[in-house]
Amino acid sequence: MSTPRALRRLPLNVAATVTVVVCLFPVYWMVATAFKPSRDIQSENPQLLPQSWTLDHFRRAIDADGFGLFWRNSVLVTLGAVALALVVALGASFAVARMRWRGRRQFMLMVFVAQMAPWESLIIPVYIISRDTGMLDRLPTLTLVYFMMTLPFTIVVLRGFIATIPAELEESAQVDGCTRAGAFRHIAFPLLAPGLMATSLFGYITAWNEFAYANFLIIKEQDHRTLPVWLSSFHNTFGTDWGATMAASTLFALPALAIFLLLQRHVTSGFAAGAVKG
């Protein structure tokens, strides 16, 4: 690389480095604090690197009441919401991208409006609907709320992704004897893998991390709560157990990190392809 070109790229490299450090430092501090002894956490001069290591905070987090139950609840709610969003969005995005019907543009406009609307503004309506239908304190209600949160984005991305697949491929399969549904299943669906993975990751992170609805609105019973609510259990009237809180947060972040590392090859291409056509 020539020197002038390296100098021109220097501001970009510096900006990228600063961005990465700013974004990753809180994560590093969380993990490092989880392994520090309590005396080091409470020190007036905290060290950037742990001077000694301990697993006591992880033991307290795992032994906390409801650890296994809250993990089960979060997994069920998250997987249920993602699966529902993929099934419904796949049909809706195919109808919008491949079919011509009255109200198609208005439908997509409503989808974009739903995507842009802040979900905090819908807390009261969702609570009233859940209360009047007898659906409070139930995990299926929380699953439906997360499904509604992730559905608009999933439709938008999959619709753009389907639009990039030439319709002629499906038409050729229909000429050879496939039905329209069979042509989509055998020809277009396998090409949607990056888009499905990208939207699945978004839906998973959204549902896995959501706190407000699970804590303040839908769920009141202890046995129906999820992991974000479990993290708040380490704060009591005597203060906050920061070591256990950071250990619990580290355990809570591991599944999202593992899934992202597993799907990272397809996520970027999925988002890019979903934004090409619209």
N, C-alpha and C positions, 0 to 999 in steps of 0.2 A: 504494500500500500504506500503510495507516494505521500510525502510530507504534507503538501497542501491539502490533499484529501483527508488525511488524518486530522489536520487542524480543523477542517470544516466539520468533521464528525465529532470533534471533542465536546462541544456543548451538548449534543444529543446523548453521547455516552455518559457525561456527567449527570444530565437530567435523569437518564434511565437508572443510573446507580443510586442517586438520591431517592428516587421513587421506590426502588426495590428495598432499600434500607428502611425507609419510613414505614413501608407496608409490612415488612417482615419483623421489625424490631419488637412490636407488641407480642407477636407470636413467640419469638425467642424468649422474651421476658416471662411469658406465661409458662413455657416449658421449663425454663431455668428455675423459676420460683417453685415449681412443683417438686423439684429435686433438692431444694435447699432445706436445711434444718430450720426449725421455727426461730431459733435465736438469730440466724442470719437474715431471715425475712424481716424481723422486727428491729434490726439494727438501724441506727441513725445514719450509718454510712454504708448503704447496700453496695455490694460488689457486683460488677458486670458479669463475672464468671463465678460460679459456685466454688467456695473454698472446700466444701465437703458435700457428699451426696447422701441422700436418704430416700427410702421408699415408704416411709411412714405415712406420708400424706396420701399416697395411692391406696394404702391399706385402709385408712379411715374413709376414703371416698367409696371404696368397694364395699366396706362393711356398713355404710350408711343405710338407713331404712329405705326400702323401695328401690334399691339399685337395679336389681334384675327385673322387677315389675315395670319400672319406668322405661328401661331399655326395650322391653317387649312392646309396650304401648307406642313408643316412638317409631319402632320398626314397622309395626302394623299400620299405623296411621300414614307414615311416609310412603310405604310401598303401595298401599291402597290408593292414595291420592295420585301418585305418579301413574299407576296402571290405568285408573279411570281417565285421567287427562290424556294419556296417549291414545286410548281407544276412541274416545269422543272426538279428540282433535284430528285424528287420522281421517275419520269419516267426513268431518266438517271441512278440513283443508282440501280433501280430494274433491268434494262437491264444489268448492269455490274455484279451485284451480282448473278443473277439467270440464265442468258443466256450465251451461248458460241458463240462468233462471232469473226471474224477476225478483228484485230486492237483493241481489248478490252484493252490489256495492254498499247498500245500506247495512247489510249484515256485517261486512268487514269494517265499516265505520263504527258500528256498535262494539265490535271486538276491540278496535283500537281505543275507544273511549273506556271500555272496561279495563284494558291494560294500563291506561294512564291514571285511572282513578286510584287515589290512596286508600288502602284498605282500612286504615285507622278511621276514616270518615264513615265507614260502613259498620262499625262496631255496634252502634245502637240498633239499626235495622236488623242486623243478623241476630242480635240478642232477642229482640222482640219476636222475630219469626221462630227462633229456637224455643223460646218460652211458650208461645202460643201453641206450638205443635208438640209440646212435651218432649223435646229433644235435648234439653239441657243435661249436662253431666253424662254424656254418652260419647264414646270414641267415634262411632260412625258420623256424628255431627261434625266433629273436628276434621274427620277425613273429607267430608263434603266441602267444608270451608277451605281447606288446603287445595282441594280439587278445583274449586272456583278461582282461587288465587293463581294457579299455574295454567289453567286452561287457555286464557287469551293469548299469552305468550307462545304456548305450544302451537296453537292454530296459526299464528302469524308466521312462525319459523317453518313449520311443515308445509304451509301453503306455498311459501316462496321456494322451498326445496322441491316440491312436486312440480312446480312450474318450470324448473330447470331440466326436468326429464322430458325428452321429446315424446310427444303424444303418439308419434308414428310407431314407436316401439310397441305400444299397447295395441294400436290398430293392426299391426302386422300379426300379432298373436291372435287377434279376433278373426282375421282373415283365415288363419290356420285352424280355426275351430274353437278357440277359447271364448268363454263368456267375458263380459266386461269386468266382472269381479275377478274371474280367473286370470285375466290378462294383468290386472293390477297386482294380484297376489304373486304371480310368478315372474313378472317383468319389472314393475316399478317398485314393489315393496322391498326387494333385496337391495335396491339402490338407495333406499332411504335410511340405511343404517347410521350414517354420520348424523343426519338430522334427528333421528330418534334418540341417539345417545346424547346429543347436545341438549335437547329439550328434557330428557330424563334427568340429566345432571342438574339443570336449572330447577326442575320441580323438586328433586331430592333436597337440594340445599335450602330452598324456600320452606318446604314442609319441616325439614329436620331442625331448622334454626328458629322457627316461629315461636314467639313467647307470649304476646299480648292476648291472643284469643285463648290459648291453653291455660293461662294463669288467671286472667281477670274476667273472662266472659263465659266461655262454653263449659269449662271443666271446673267443678268445685270439689268433687270427691277425691280423696287422696289416691285411691287405687286406680283412677283414670287419668292421672297426670302424666306428662311426658318429661323427657330429659331436660329441656330448658327450664322447666319449673323445678326440677330436682336440683339444679345448680343453685337456685336461690335458697335451698334448705340449709346451706352452710352459714347463713347469716341469721343471727338471733339477737336477743336483747342484750347479750353480753359482748357482742361484737361479731366480727367476721373471721372465720378460720381461713386465712388467705392461702395457706399451704394446701389444705384440702380442696378449697375452691379452685385453685390453679390445677391441681391434679385432676379433679373432676372435669374441668374445662378441657384439659389435654385429652382425656379419655373420650370426651364428647366430640372433639374435633377429629379424632382418628378415622372414623368411618367415612366422613366427607372427604378427607385427604386421600384415603385409600381408593375411593371411587373415582376421584378426580384423576389420580395417577393412572388408574386403569383405563379411563376413557379419554385421556388428554389428546391422544393422536387423532381422535375423531371429532373432538369438540370444536376446534378452530375451523375445520373444514365444514362442519355442520352449520355453524353460525354464519360463515361466509356465504355458503351456498344458499342458505335461507334468506339472505338479504339481496340476492342478485336480481330476482324478478319480483314484481308485485303489481 
